[in-house]
Amino acid sequence: MKNRRDFIKILTISGASFMLPLNLSAKIKGKKEKNGKKLMRFGICADIHKDIMHDGDQRLKAFIDEAKKKDLDFIIQLGDFCRPYDYNQGFMDIWNSYPGKKYHVIGNHDMDGGFTRDQVVEYWNAIGKTYSFDCNDYHFVVLDGNDKDTSPDRPSGYARFIGKEQLKWLEKDLTETDLPTIVFCHQGLDNDLGGIYNGTESRLMLENANRNAGFQKVQFVFSGHHHQDYYNIINGIHYIQINSMSYQWLGGDFKHIRYDEKVDATHPWIKYTVPYKDPIWAYAEICADNTFKLYGRKTEFVGPSPEELGVDIRKFGYPIVPWISDKEIKLKQKA
């Protein structure tokens, strides 16, 4: 099967797809090194929530400034980034100052205020809601977990669903590549507590692709949304949650003013959260010896911790922590 190297594939509104050529010179030379050296490296961040955090610009700038100093193939943000208001253009300018490849995933809060997903895509200058691209002999898929579920037993609240049209596109996209694949989606496919409602159906699509390929084609699924730090393996696929750059939401029962009164007046939703003192993000690295490494950042809470406030951590499923854990995973080689 021929690799669709150097192409981007997009799911359009009608469900049709088309190809756009990538600039061949965009590939960073010297990545395919032997003896365990890096094959590829990318920066990844999630859930900065510009429209909630008073220092969202500074948090993003810290990530971009460091990314510029790294030898990265691309950067990607996993959603809940910013809404398409005119006054957020300065925030977008910080993101766009990164000179290399950069990709977006749509989060559920990016449409708050009555915006559509298409308006968000246009404002971000993103490739699309759902698309795929190749880089250094890896295939990457970006999913949109915000499809509407029309079934009567759907959960209340924000949409967290991958519809039939998108799943059909995903199946076709995975069939048309023989490259190892990494998937990005804002909401977790492995987390029933607010994750993708049809997560099992979505995971089966990935597992079927592996079974049909005869090797572990889909290796990783990265998600944000849950503002936590955890890692699951389900039928050989590694599901990695990337913690928020900014905070965990605690809700009205645990309101606490953590900055000064001026910040509280201009950004009143912060007191419903437990913020992280410094922004956190991660770098993912894949080496030629089939080793995956994740390098995360660590910080501390601003003000009292959830435990100190009496939060029942069990309701969150996973611990609330202000860091992204380092990981090293040995990948199965293709037969």
C-alpha contacts under 8 A as a table, 3 or more apart, distances in Angstrom:
res1	aa1	res2	aa2	distance
1	M	176	E	7.74
1	M	177	T	7.33
1	M	178	D	6.60
2	K	177	T	7.36
2	K	178	D	7.57
3	N	176	E	7.80
3	N	177	T	5.68
3	N	178	D	6.30
3	N	179	L	6.98
4	R	7	F	6.05
4	R	134	D	7.34
4	R	176	E	7.69
4	R	177	T	6.50
5	R	134	D	5.64
5	R	135	C	7.42
5	R	137	D	7.40
6	D	21	P	6.37
6	D	22	L	5.34
6	D	23	N	7.58
6	D	24	L	6.75
6	D	133	F	7.43
6	D	134	D	5.89
6	D	135	C	7.16
7	F	19	M	6.30
7	F	20	L	5.84
7	F	21	P	5.02
7	F	22	L	5.62
7	F	133	F	6.02
7	F	134	D	6.46
8	I	19	M	5.76
8	I	20	L	5.45
8	I	21	P	6.73
8	I	22	L	7.06
8	I	131	Y	7.10
8	I	132	S	5.60
8	I	133	F	4.42
8	I	134	D	7.03
9	K	17	S	6.50
9	K	18	F	5.94
9	K	19	M	5.19
9	K	20	L	6.95
9	K	131	Y	5.43
9	K	132	S	5.11
9	K	133	F	6.39
10	I	17	S	5.51
10	I	18	F	6.23
10	I	19	M	7.23
10	I	127	I	7.53
10	I	128	G	6.54
10	I	130	T	6.11
10	I	131	Y	4.12
10	I	132	S	6.43
11	L	15	G	5.75
11	L	16	A	6.27
11	L	17	S	5.25
11	L	18	F	7.88
11	L	128	G	7.44
11	L	129	K	7.49
11	L	130	T	5.44
11	L	131	Y	5.77
11	L	166	Q	7.54
11	L	169	W	6.86
12	T	15	G	5.15
12	T	16	A	5.64
12	T	17	S	6.03
12	T	128	G	7.83
12	T	130	T	7.97
13	I	16	A	7.52
15	G	165	E	6.42
15	G	166	Q	7.62
15	G	169	W	7.20
22	L	26	A	7.70
23	N	26	A	5.46
23	N	27	K	7.99
24	L	27	K	6.17
25	S	28	I	7.58
26	A	100	G	7.91
26	A	101	K	7.84
27	K	73	D	7.20
27	K	135	C	7.43
27	K	136	N	7.44
28	I	31	K	6.73
28	I	73	D	6.53
29	K	32	K	7.96
30	G	33	E	6.56
31	K	38	K	6.21
31	K	39	L	4.82
31	K	40	M	6.11
31	K	136	N	7.60
32	K	38	K	7.02
32	K	39	L	4.85
32	K	40	M	7.80
32	K	136	N	7.73
32	K	288	A	6.87
33	E	36	G	7.50
33	E	37	K	5.50
33	E	38	K	6.35
33	E	39	L	6.24
33	E	288	A	6.43
34	K	37	K	5.73
34	K	288	A	5.63
34	K	289	D	7.27
35	N	288	A	6.77
35	N	289	D	6.42
36	G	287	C	5.38
36	G	288	A	5.09
36	G	289	D	4.56
36	G	290	N	7.70
36	G	291	T	7.54
37	K	287	C	5.31
37	K	288	A	5.92
37	K	289	D	7.47
38	K	41	R	7.16
38	K	285	E	6.60
38	K	286	I	5.78
38	K	287	C	4.02
38	K	288	A	5.99
39	L	136	N	7.19
39	L	285	E	7.55
39	L	286	I	5.52
39	L	287	C	4.74
39	L	288	A	5.29
40	M	72	L	7.51
40	M	73	D	6.56
40	M	136	N	6.63
40	M	285	E	5.78
40	M	286	I	5.28
40	M	287	C	6.81
41	R	71	D	7.38
41	R	72	L	5.15
41	R	73	D	5.75
41	R	74	F	7.51
41	R	283	Y	6.92
41	R	284	A	5.59
41	R	285	E	4.39
41	R	286	I	6.43
42	F	72	L	5.13
42	F	73	D	5.55
42	F	74	F	5.08
42	F	75	I	5.44
42	F	76	I	7.69
42	F	283	Y	5.70
42	F	284	A	5.44
42	F	285	E	6.70
43	G	67	A	6.88
43	G	72	L	6.97
43	G	74	F	6.58
43	G	75	I	4.51
43	G	76	I	6.36
43	G	281	W	7.68
43	G	282	A	5.99
43	G	283	Y	4.47
43	G	284	A	6.36
44	I	75	I	5.79
44	I	76	I	5.05
44	I	77	Q	5.83
44	I	78	L	7.55
44	I	242	I	7.97
44	I	281	W	6.17
44	I	282	A	5.43
44	I	283	Y	6.04
44	I	284	A	7.40
45	C	48	I	7.85
45	C	76	I	6.61
45	C	77	Q	4.89
45	C	78	L	6.29
45	C	242	I	6.97
45	C	243	N	7.90
45	C	244	S	7.38
45	C	245	M	6.65
45	C	280	I	7.56
45	C	281	W	4.85
45	C	282	A	6.50
46	A	77	Q	5.34
46	A	78	L	4.64
46	A	79	G	5.94
46	A	80	D	7.19
46	A	81	F	7.47
46	A	224	G	5.48
46	A	225	H	7.53
46	A	242	I	6.40
46	A	243	N	6.57
46	A	244	S	5.16
46	A	245	M	5.97
46	A	281	W	7.43
47	D	77	Q	7.93
47	D	78	L	6.79
47	D	79	G	5.74
47	D	80	D	4.73
47	D	81	F	5.88
47	D	224	G	6.60
47	D	225	H	6.51
47	D	227	H	7.33
47	D	243	N	7.66
47	D	244	S	4.68
47	D	245	M	5.90
47	D	246	S	7.04
48	I	53	M	7.64
48	I	56	G	6.55
48	I	59	R	7.69
48	I	60	L	7.61
48	I	80	D	6.51
48	I	81	F	5.60
48	I	244	S	6.14
48	I	245	M	4.89
48	I	246	S	5.41
49	H	52	I	5.45
49	H	53	M	6.12
49	H	56	G	6.99
49	H	80	D	5.43
49	H	81	F	5.25
49	H	82	C	6.18
49	H	246	S	7.30
50	K	53	M	5.45
50	K	54	H	7.49
50	K	55	D	7.82
50	K	56	G	4.78
50	K	57	D	7.17
50	K	81	F	6.10
50	K	82	C	5.24
50	K	91	F	7.91
51	D	54	H	7.92
51	D	56	G	7.85
51	D	82	C	6.11
51	D	83	R	7.10
52	I	56	G	7.97
52	I	267	H	6.25
52	I	269	W	6.17
52	I	270	I	6.43
53	M	56	G	5.22
53	M	246	S	7.30
53	M	267	H	6.89
53	M	270	I	6.57
54	H	263	V	6.84
54	H	266	T	7.90
54	H	267	H	6.21
55	D	58	Q	5.35
55	D	59	R	6.31
56	G	59	R	5.10
56	G	60	L	6.22
56	G	91	F	7.90
57	D	60	L	5.27
57	D	61	K	6.08
57	D	90	G	8.00
57	D	91	F	5.59
57	D	94	I	7.53
58	Q	61	K	5.03
58	Q	62	A	6.18
59	R	62	A	5.27
59	R	63	F	6.62
59	R	245	M	7.47
59	R	246	S	7.97
59	R	278	D	7.47
59	R	279	P	5.37
60	L	63	F	5.19
60	L	64	I	6.21
60	L	91	F	7.81
60	L	94	I	7.10
60	L	95	W	7.15
60	L	279	P	7.93
61	K	64	I	5.03
61	K	65	D	5.80
61	K	94	I	6.11
61	K	95	W	7.59
62	A	65	D	5.24
62	A	66	E	6.28
62	A	279	P	7.63
63	F	66	E	5.39
63	F	67	A	6.05
63	F	279	P	7.84
63	F	281	W	7.30
64	I	67	A	4.93
64	I	68	K	6.13
64	I	94	I	7.37
64	I	95	W	6.74
64	I	97	S	7.76
64	I	98	Y	6.25
65	D	68	K	5.37
65	D	69	K	6.95
66	E	69	K	5.29
66	E	70	K	6.66
67	A	70	K	5.12
67	A	71	D	7.92
67	A	72	L	7.29
67	A	75	I	7.81
67	A	98	Y	7.73
68	K	71	D	7.84
68	K	98	Y	6.49
68	K	99	P	7.58
72	L	75	I	7.40
73	D	100	G	7.36
73	D	101	K	6.89
73	D	135	C	7.76
74	F	100	G	6.15
74	F	101	K	4.63
74	F	102	K	5.46
74	F	103	Y	7.65
75	I	100	G	7.87
75	I	101	K	6.52
75	I	102	K	4.82
75	I	103	Y	6.37
76	I	102	K	5.62
76	I	103	Y	4.63
76	I	104	H	5.79
76	I	105	V	7.65
77	Q	81	F	7.47
77	Q	103	Y	6.63
77	Q	104	H	5.34
77	Q	105	V	6.19
78	L	81	F	7.78
78	L	104	H	6.48
78	L	105	V	4.79
78	L	106	I	6.88
78	L	107	G	7.03
78	L	184	F	7.28
78	L	185	C	6.82
78	L	186	H	5.34
78	L	223	S	6.60
78	L	224	G	5.72
78	L	225	H	7.99
79	G	104	H	7.00
79	G	105	V	5.02
79	G	106	I	4.70
79	G	107	G	3.95
79	G	108	N	7.54
79	G	110	D	7.22
79	G	186	H	5.66
79	G	224	G	7.10
79	G	225	H	7.46
80	D	106	I	6.93
80	D	107	G	4.54
80	D	108	N	6.49
80	D	109	H	5.27
80	D	110	D	5.26
80	D	225	H	7.50
81	F	107	G	7.32
81	F	110	D	6.41
82	C	88	N	7.18
82	C	110	D	5.69
83	R	88	N	7.40
83	R	109	H	7.77
83	R	110	D	4.91
83	R	111	M	6.31
83	R	112	D	6.94
83	R	113	G	7.97
83	R	115	F	7.87
83	R	120	V	6.85
84	P	88	N	6.89
84	P	110	D	7.82
84	P	115	F	7.60
84	P	119	Q	7.13
84	P	120	V	5.80
84	P	123	Y	5.68
84	P	124	W	7.68
85	Y	88	N	5.50
85	Y	89	Q	7.47
86	D	89	Q	5.73
87	Y	90	G	7.09
88	N	91	F	5.28
88	N	92	M	6.50
89	Q	92	M	4.94
89	Q	93	D	6.10
90	G	93	D	4.95
90	G	94	I	6.54
91	F	94	I	5.30
91	F	95	W	6.75
92	M	95	W	5.08
92	M	96	N	6.07
92	M	124	W	7.25
93	D	96	N	4.97
93	D	97	S	6.04
94	I	97	S	5.23
94	I	98	Y	7.52
95	W	98	Y	6.04
96	N	99	P	7.39
98	Y	101	K	7.95
98	Y	102	K	7.71
103	Y	126	A	6.78
103	Y	127	I	7.58
104	H	124	W	7.91
104	H	126	A	6.03
104	H	127	I	7.77
105	V	129	K	7.19
105	V	142	V	6.53
105	V	143	L	7.30
105	V	144	D	7.06
105	V	184	F	7.33
105	V	185	C	6.60
105	V	186	H	6.37
106	I	110	D	6.74
106	I	117	R	7.66
106	I	120	V	7.97
106	I	129	K	6.69
106	I	144	D	6.23
106	I	145	G	7.81
106	I	146	N	7.87
106	I	186	H	6.53
107	G	110	D	5.53
107	G	111	M	7.95
107	G	144	D	7.94
107	G	145	G	7.64
107	G	146	N	7.42
107	G	186	H	5.42
107	G	187	Q	7.59
107	G	225	H	7.28
108	N	111	M	6.46
108	N	112	D	7.76
108	N	145	G	7.95
108	N	146	N	6.28
108	N	158	Y	6.67
108	N	159	A	7.26
108	N	160	R	7.80
108	N	186	H	7.90
109	H	112	D	5.21
110	D	115	F	7.92
110	D	117	R	7.98
110	D	120	V	6.97
111	M	114	G	6.14
111	M	115	F	4.65
111	M	116	T	5.82
111	M	117	R	6.39
111	M	120	V	6.95
112	D	115	F	6.29
115	F	119	Q	6.31
115	F	120	V	7.11
116	T	119	Q	5.18
116	T	120	V	6.49
117	R	120	V	5.07
117	R	121	V	6.23
117	R	129	K	7.29
118	D	121	V	5.04
118	D	122	E	6.17
118	D	129	K	7.63
119	Q	122	E	5.15
119	Q	123	Y	6.10
120	V	123	Y	5.13
120	V	124	W	6.09
121	V	124	W	5.28
121	V	125	N	5.86
121	V	126	A	5.05
121	V	127	I	7.26
121	V	128	G	6.00
121	V	129	K	6.75
122	E	125	N	4.94
122	E	126	A	6.51
123	Y	126	A	7.74
126	A	129	K	7.87
127	I	131	Y	7.20
128	G	131	Y	6.20
129	K	142	V	7.69
129	K	143	L	7.07
129	K	144	D	5.74
130	T	141	V	7.72
130	T	142	V	5.41
130	T	143	L	4.93
130	T	144	D	5.64
130	T	166	Q	7.74
131	Y	141	V	6.07
131	Y	142	V	5.35
131	Y	143	L	7.02
132	S	139	H	7.23
132	S	140	F	5.40
132	S	141	V	4.31
132	S	142	V	5.93
132	S	173	D	7.88
133	F	139	H	5.99
133	F	140	F	5.30
133	F	141	V	6.71
134	D	137	D	6.76
134	D	138	Y	5.63
134	D	139	H	4.49
134	D	140	F	5.98
135	C	138	Y	5.30
135	C	139	H	6.49
135	C	140	F	7.73
137	D	179	L	6.29
137	D	180	P	7.58
138	Y	179	L	5.48
138	Y	180	P	5.35
138	Y	181	T	5.85
138	Y	182	I	7.58
139	H	177	T	7.48
139	H	179	L	5.69
139	H	180	P	6.02
139	H	181	T	4.56
139	H	182	I	6.35
140	F	181	T	5.59
140	F	182	I	4.90
140	F	183	V	5.79
140	F	184	F	7.68
141	V	181	T	7.41
141	V	182	I	6.32
141	V	183	V	4.69
141	V	184	F	6.13
142	V	183	V	6.00
142	V	184	F	4.86
142	V	185	C	6.10
143	L	183	V	7.40
143	L	184	F	6.13
143	L	185	C	4.99
143	L	186	H	7.81
144	D	147	D	6.99
144	D	162	I	6.88
144	D	185	C	6.25
144	D	186	H	7.24
145	G	159	A	7.61
145	G	160	R	5.32
145	G	161	F	5.19
145	G	162	I	5.28
145	G	185	C	6.41
145	G	186	H	6.43
145	G	187	Q	6.14
145	G	196	I	6.56
146	N	158	Y	7.88
146	N	159	A	5.12
146	N	160	R	5.06
146	N	161	F	5.66
146	N	162	I	6.87
147	D	159	A	6.25
147	D	160	R	6.63
147	D	161	F	5.10
147	D	162	I	5.48
147	D	163	G	5.73
148	K	159	A	5.69
148	K	160	R	7.52
148	K	161	F	6.36
148	K	162	I	7.96
148	K	163	G	7.18
149	D	154	R	6.38
149	D	159	A	7.13
149	D	161	F	6.22
149	D	163	G	7.08
150	T	154	R	7.14
151	S	154	R	5.54
155	P	197	Y	7.74
160	R	187	Q	7.04
160	R	194	G	7.60
160	R	195	G	6.54
160	R	196	I	4.93
160	R	197	Y	5.76
161	F	196	I	5.29
161	F	197	Y	5.38
161	F	198	N	6.11
162	I	166	Q	6.36
162	I	167	L	6.72
162	I	196	I	7.21
162	I	198	N	6.88
162	I	202	S	7.36
163	G	166	Q	5.42
163	G	167	L	6.24
164	K	167	L	5.02
164	K	168	K	6.02
165	E	168	K	5.17
165	E	169	W	6.31
166	Q	169	W	5.01
166	Q	170	L	6.10
167	L	170	L	4.87
167	L	171	E	6.14
167	L	202	S	7.24
167	L	205	M	7.58
168	K	171	E	5.18
168	K	172	K	6.38
169	W	172	K	5.19
169	W	173	D	6.02
170	L	173	D	5.02
170	L	174	L	6.11
170	L	205	M	7.90
171	E	174	L	5.37
171	E	175	T	6.23
171	E	205	M	6.64
171	E	209	A	7.39
172	K	175	T	5.08
172	K	176	E	6.30
173	D	176	E	5.30
173	D	177	T	6.92
174	L	177	T	5.66
174	L	178	D	7.93
174	L	209	A	6.46
175	T	178	D	7.60
175	T	209	A	6.95
178	D	213	A	7.58
178	D	217	K	7.34
179	L	217	K	6.75
180	P	216	Q	7.37
180	P	217	K	4.58
180	P	218	V	5.98
180	P	219	Q	6.79
181	T	217	K	5.73
181	T	218	V	4.59
181	T	219	Q	5.94
181	T	220	F	7.18
182	I	218	V	6.04
182	I	219	Q	5.94
182	I	220	F	4.89
182	I	221	V	5.97
182	I	222	F	7.80
183	V	218	V	7.61
183	V	220	F	6.13
183	V	221	V	4.59
183	V	222	F	6.26
184	F	221	V	5.68
184	F	222	F	4.89
184	F	223	S	6.00
185	C	188	G	6.82
185	C	189	L	7.93
185	C	221	V	7.45
185	C	222	F	6.44
185	C	223	S	5.13
185	C	224	G	7.40
186	H	223	S	4.96
186	H	224	G	5.01
186	H	225	H	5.66
187	Q	194	G	7.70
187	Q	195	G	5.00
187	Q	196	I	5.77
187	Q	223	S	5.72
187	Q	224	G	6.02
187	Q	225	H	5.26
187	Q	226	H	7.29
188	G	191	N	5.38
188	G	195	G	4.77
188	G	196	I	5.94
188	G	199	G	7.81
188	G	222	F	7.73
188	G	223	S	5.23
188	G	224	G	6.91
188	G	225	H	7.24
188	G	226	H	7.58
188	G	241	Q	7.36
189	L	192	D	7.91
189	L	195	G	6.13
189	L	196	I	5.30
189	L	198	N	7.96
189	L	199	G	4.62
189	L	200	T	7.39
189	L	202	S	7.07
189	L	203	R	6.78
189	L	221	V	7.99
189	L	223	S	7.92
189	L	239	Y	7.97
190	D	195	G	7.16
190	D	196	I	7.83
190	D	199	G	6.43
190	D	200	T	7.90
190	D	232	N	7.48
190	D	239	Y	6.90
191	N	194	G	6.91
191	N	195	G	5.01
191	N	196	I	7.32
191	N	199	G	7.79
192	D	195	G	5.20
192	D	196	I	7.06
192	D	197	Y	7.04
192	D	199	G	7.65
193	L	316	F	7.61
193	L	317	G	7.36
194	G	197	Y	7.57
194	G	226	H	7.70
195	G	199	G	7.39
195	G	225	H	7.96
195	G	226	H	7.81
196	I	199	G	4.90
198	N	201	E	5.39
198	N	202	S	6.28
199	G	202	S	4.99
199	G	203	R	6.00
200	T	203	R	5.11
200	T	204	L	6.13
201	E	204	L	5.18
201	E	205	M	6.54
202	S	205	M	5.22
202	S	206	L	6.80
203	R	206	L	5.14
203	R	207	E	6.19
204	L	207	E	4.87
204	L	208	N	5.85
205	M	208	N	5.20
205	M	209	A	6.32
206	L	209	A	5.14
206	L	210	N	6.52
206	L	218	V	6.41
207	E	210	N	5.08
207	E	211	R	6.21
207	E	218	V	7.65
207	E	235	N	7.35
207	E	237	I	7.96
208	N	211	R	4.94
208	N	212	N	5.98
209	A	212	N	5.20
209	A	213	A	6.02
209	A	217	K	7.12
209	A	218	V	7.43
210	N	213	A	5.10
210	N	214	G	6.12
210	N	215	F	5.68
210	N	216	Q	5.24
210	N	217	K	5.17
210	N	218	V	6.31
211	R	214	G	5.25
211	R	215	F	6.81
211	R	216	Q	7.84
213	A	216	Q	7.68
213	A	217	K	6.79
215	F	334	K	5.85
215	F	335	A	6.72
216	Q	219	Q	6.23
216	Q	236	G	7.50
216	Q	237	I	7.94
216	Q	332	K	7.04
216	Q	334	K	7.08
218	V	237	I	6.68
219	Q	236	G	7.57
219	Q	237	I	5.19
219	Q	238	H	6.11
219	Q	331	L	7.95
220	F	237	I	5.76
220	F	238	H	4.69
220	F	239	Y	5.82
220	F	240	I	7.34
221	V	237	I	7.43
221	V	238	H	6.25
221	V	239	Y	4.79
221	V	240	I	6.25
222	F	239	Y	6.02
222	F	240	I	4.98
222	F	241	Q	5.94
222	F	242	I	6.95
223	S	239	Y	7.76
223	S	240	I	6.50
223	S	241	Q	5.07
223	S	242	I	6.05
224	G	227	H	6.51
224	G	241	Q	5.75
224	G	242	I	5.15
224	G	243	N	6.30
224	G	244	S	6.93
225	H	244	S	7.54
226	H	241	Q	7.63
226	H	243	N	7.26
226	H	244	S	7.82
227	H	242	I	7.29
227	H	243	N	4.59
227	H	244	S	4.66
227	H	247	Y	6.95
227	H	248	Q	5.59
227	H	320	I	7.84
228	Q	241	Q	6.67
228	Q	242	I	6.90
228	Q	243	N	4.68
228	Q	244	S	7.03
228	Q	248	Q	7.65
228	Q	318	Y	6.92
228	Q	319	P	6.92
228	Q	320	I	5.89
228	Q	321	V	6.70
229	D	241	Q	5.70
229	D	242	I	6.17
229	D	243	N	5.31
229	D	318	Y	7.65
229	D	319	P	7.47
229	D	320	I	7.57
229	D	321	V	6.95
229	D	323	W	7.02
229	D	324	I	5.71
229	D	325	S	6.85
230	Y	240	I	6.39
230	Y	241	Q	5.45
230	Y	242	I	7.85
230	Y	318	Y	7.08
231	Y	238	H	7.27
231	Y	239	Y	5.70
231	Y	240	I	4.70
231	Y	241	Q	6.19
232	N	238	H	6.00
232	N	239	Y	5.06
232	N	240	I	6.63
233	I	236	G	5.96
233	I	237	I	5.49
233	I	238	H	4.64
233	I	239	Y	5.99
234	I	237	I	5.37
234	I	238	H	6.73
234	I	239	Y	7.57
242	I	281	W	7.63
242	I	282	A	7.84
242	I	324	I	6.66
243	N	280	I	7.62
243	N	281	W	7.57
243	N	322	P	7.92
243	N	323	W	6.96
243	N	324	I	6.01
244	S	247	Y	5.99
244	S	248	Q	7.34
244	S	280	I	7.15
244	S	281	W	7.87
245	M	276	Y	7.62
245	M	279	P	4.81
245	M	280	I	4.72
245	M	281	W	6.22
246	S	275	P	5.75
246	S	276	Y	5.42
246	S	277	K	7.96
246	S	278	D	7.60
246	S	279	P	5.86
246	S	280	I	7.37
247	Y	273	T	6.22
247	Y	274	V	5.49
247	Y	275	P	4.03
247	Y	276	Y	5.30
247	Y	322	P	7.69
248	Q	273	T	5.54
248	Q	274	V	5.40
248	Q	275	P	6.50
248	Q	320	I	7.17
249	W	272	Y	6.17
249	W	273	T	4.28
249	W	274	V	6.44
250	L	253	D	7.55
250	L	254	F	6.13
250	L	255	K	7.69
250	L	272	Y	5.69
250	L	273	T	5.11
250	L	274	V	6.75
250	L	306	P	7.87
250	L	311	V	7.91
251	G	254	F	5.94
251	G	255	K	6.75
251	G	272	Y	4.91
251	G	273	T	6.75
252	G	255	K	5.38
252	G	272	Y	5.83
254	F	272	Y	6.57
254	F	309	L	6.76
254	F	311	V	7.70
255	K	271	K	5.09
255	K	272	Y	4.78
255	K	273	T	7.29
256	H	271	K	4.89
256	H	272	Y	6.78
256	H	273	T	7.91
257	I	260	D	7.28
257	I	261	E	7.76
257	I	264	D	6.81
257	I	270	I	7.65
257	I	271	K	4.94
258	R	270	I	7.89
258	R	271	K	6.54
258	R	302	V	6.39
258	R	303	G	5.73
259	Y	263	V	6.24
259	Y	264	D	6.91
260	D	263	V	5.51
260	D	264	D	6.40
261	E	264	D	4.91
261	E	265	A	6.04
262	K	265	A	5.10
262	K	266	T	6.36
263	V	266	T	5.27
263	V	267	H	5.67
263	V	268	P	7.54
264	D	267	H	5.15
264	D	268	P	4.82
264	D	269	W	7.80
264	D	270	I	7.08
264	D	271	K	7.18
265	A	268	P	5.67
267	H	270	I	6.12
268	P	271	K	6.37
269	W	272	Y	5.56
269	W	273	T	7.36
270	I	273	T	5.33
270	I	274	V	7.73
270	I	275	P	7.53
271	K	274	V	7.48
274	V	301	F	6.65
274	V	302	V	6.78
274	V	303	G	7.67
274	V	304	P	7.89
274	V	305	S	7.06
274	V	306	P	7.15
275	P	301	F	5.87
275	P	302	V	5.53
276	Y	279	P	6.71
276	Y	299	T	6.64
276	Y	300	E	5.79
276	Y	301	F	4.66
276	Y	302	V	5.78
276	Y	322	P	5.74
277	K	299	T	6.26
277	K	300	E	5.64
277	K	301	F	5.58
277	K	302	V	5.26
278	D	299	T	5.82
278	D	300	E	7.45
279	P	299	T	7.72
280	I	296	G	7.29
280	I	297	R	5.14
280	I	298	K	6.45
280	I	299	T	7.34
280	I	322	P	7.89
280	I	323	W	6.50
280	I	324	I	7.05
281	W	296	G	5.97
281	W	297	R	5.84
281	W	324	I	6.97
282	A	294	L	6.65
282	A	295	Y	5.37
282	A	296	G	4.26
282	A	297	R	6.34
282	A	324	I	6.99
283	Y	294	L	5.72
283	Y	295	Y	5.16
283	Y	296	G	6.62
284	A	292	F	7.34
284	A	293	K	5.81
284	A	294	L	4.55
284	A	295	Y	6.46
285	E	292	F	5.74
285	E	293	K	5.06
285	E	294	L	6.29
286	I	290	N	6.82
286	I	291	T	5.87
286	I	292	F	4.59
286	I	293	K	6.41
287	C	290	N	5.58
287	C	291	T	5.24
287	C	292	F	6.39
288	A	291	T	7.20
290	N	330	K	6.16
290	N	331	L	5.24
290	N	332	K	7.16
290	N	333	Q	6.81
291	T	328	E	6.96
291	T	329	I	5.79
291	T	330	K	4.65
291	T	331	L	5.83
292	F	327	K	7.82
292	F	328	E	5.60
292	F	329	I	5.03
292	F	330	K	6.27
292	F	331	L	6.95
293	K	326	D	7.37
293	K	327	K	5.49
293	K	328	E	4.44
293	K	329	I	6.43
294	L	325	S	7.73
294	L	326	D	5.15
294	L	327	K	4.88
294	L	328	E	6.47
295	Y	324	I	7.93
295	Y	325	S	7.19
295	Y	326	D	4.77
295	Y	327	K	6.87
296	G	323	W	7.10
296	G	324	I	4.64
296	G	325	S	5.37
296	G	326	D	5.27
297	R	323	W	5.80
297	R	324	I	5.62
297	R	325	S	7.39
298	K	322	P	6.31
298	K	323	W	4.18
298	K	324	I	6.31
298	K	325	S	7.89
299	T	322	P	5.62
299	T	323	W	5.97
300	E	322	P	5.49
300	E	323	W	7.79
301	F	304	P	7.07
301	F	305	S	6.24
301	F	322	P	6.29
302	V	305	S	7.83
304	P	307	E	7.99
304	P	308	E	5.77
304	P	309	L	6.63
305	S	308	E	5.12
305	S	309	L	6.45
306	P	309	L	5.10
306	P	310	G	6.35
306	P	311	V	5.25
306	P	313	I	7.83
306	P	320	I	7.50
307	E	310	G	5.07
307	E	311	V	5.54
307	E	312	D	7.65
307	E	313	I	7.64
308	E	311	V	7.62
312	D	315	K	5.98
312	D	316	F	7.84
313	I	316	F	5.47
313	I	317	G	7.08
313	I	318	Y	7.37
313	I	319	P	6.40
313	I	320	I	7.30
314	R	317	G	5.33
314	R	318	Y	7.20
314	R	319	P	7.99
316	F	319	P	7.06
316	F	320	I	7.80
